[in-house]
Amino acid sequence: MGRVQIKRIYEPPTPSDGFRVLVDRLWPRGISKERAGLHLWMKTIGPSNELRRWFGHDPKRWMEFQRRYRVELHEHATELHDLRSRARKGTVTLLFGARDVEHNEAVVLRDILIKKDADG
């Protein structure tokens, strides 16, 4: 089993990133596609526009954001399966644009991918 890690897209790519996947619905400001060094942009797996606006990266809304986002992710079983398959083969880095490294969709996705793998 590889690893699932998270990283801000503004940090430079490194060989230890493995397969780099942007999980934001919107393209991050001020970064070119070349500089991003992506293998894949999974914009559909990002939180809905409504959920993203409601959350606004307010830590007080973090618990409810996680709950609502997990509900949304039920509609993206194929994408989650693809990420799990890649993670079994090597490192997957989930990229995000938010400044807050503790309260964003990549944290939720990483936790889901790691937990599911632990459960088999």
C-alpha positions in Angstrom: 0.0 0.0 0.0 1.3 3.4 -0.9 0.5 6.6 0.9 -2.2 9.3 0.7 -0.9 12.7 1.6 -2.1 16.2 1.2 -0.3 19.4 0.0 -1.1 22.9 -1.0 -0.8 23.2 -4.8 1.3 26.4 -4.3 4.1 24.2 -2.9 6.5 23.0 -5.6 6.1 19.4 -6.9 8.6 16.9 -5.5 9.3 13.3 -6.6 7.9 12.1 -3.3 4.5 13.4 -4.3 3.9 10.5 -6.5 0.6 10.8 -8.4 -0.6 14.5 -8.0 -4.4 15.1 -8.0 -6.0 18.5 -7.6 -9.3 18.0 -5.7 -10.6 21.6 -5.8 -13.6 22.3 -7.9 -12.1 25.7 -8.9 -8.7 26.2 -10.4 -6.4 27.9 -7.9 -5.6 31.5 -8.5 -2.1 32.5 -9.7 -0.9 29.0 -10.6 -0.2 27.8 -14.1 -0.9 24.3 -15.3 2.8 23.8 -15.9 3.7 24.9 -12.4 1.0 22.8 -10.8 2.6 19.6 -12.1 -0.7 17.7 -12.1 -1.4 14.2 -13.2 -5.1 14.7 -12.8 -7.7 17.4 -11.9 -10.7 15.8 -10.2 -12.9 18.8 -10.0 -16.1 16.9 -9.7 -14.9 15.3 -6.4 -14.5 18.8 -4.8 -17.3 20.1 -2.6 -20.3 21.6 -4.4 -20.3 25.3 -4.9 -23.1 25.7 -2.4 -21.2 23.7 0.3 -17.9 25.5 -0.4 -19.6 29.0 -0.1 -21.5 27.9 3.1 -18.3 26.6 4.7 -16.1 29.6 3.8 -13.2 27.8 5.6 -14.7 28.8 9.0 -13.3 26.4 11.5 -16.5 26.7 13.6 -18.3 25.0 10.6 -15.7 22.3 10.2 -17.6 19.4 11.8 -20.7 20.1 9.8 -18.7 20.7 6.6 -17.2 17.2 7.0 -20.6 15.6 7.5 -22.1 17.4 4.5 -19.1 16.7 2.2 -19.1 13.0 3.1 -22.8 12.9 2.0 -21.9 14.6 -1.3 -19.1 12.1 -1.8 -21.5 9.2 -1.9 -22.3 10.3 -5.4 -18.6 10.0 -6.4 -17.9 6.3 -5.6 -16.1 5.8 -8.9 -13.7 8.7 -8.3 -13.0 7.4 -4.7 -12.4 3.9 -6.1 -9.9 5.3 -8.6 -8.0 7.2 -5.9 -7.9 4.1 -3.7 -6.6 2.0 -6.6 -3.8 4.5 -7.3 -3.0 4.7 -3.6 -2.6 0.9 -3.4 0.1 1.2 -6.2 2.0 4.1 -4.7 1.9 7.6 -3.2 -1.1 9.8 -4.1 -0.9 13.5 -3.2 -4.2 15.3 -2.9 -3.7 18.9 -3.8 -5.8 21.9 -2.6 -5.6 25.6 -2.9 -6.9 26.7 0.5 -4.7 28.6 3.0 -6.0 26.5 5.9 -4.1 23.2 5.8 -6.3 21.6 8.6 -9.8 22.5 7.4 -10.3 21.7 3.7 -11.7 19.0 1.4 -8.3 17.2 0.9 -8.2 16.5 4.7 -11.6 14.8 4.5 -10.7 12.8 1.4 -7.4 11.6 2.8 -9.2 10.4 6.0 -11.9 8.6 3.9 -9.3 6.9 1.7 -7.1 5.9 4.6 -10.0 4.6 6.7 -11.6 2.6 3.8 -8.3 1.0 3.1 -7.8 0.0 6.8 -11.3 -1.5 6.7 -10.4 -3.6 3.6 
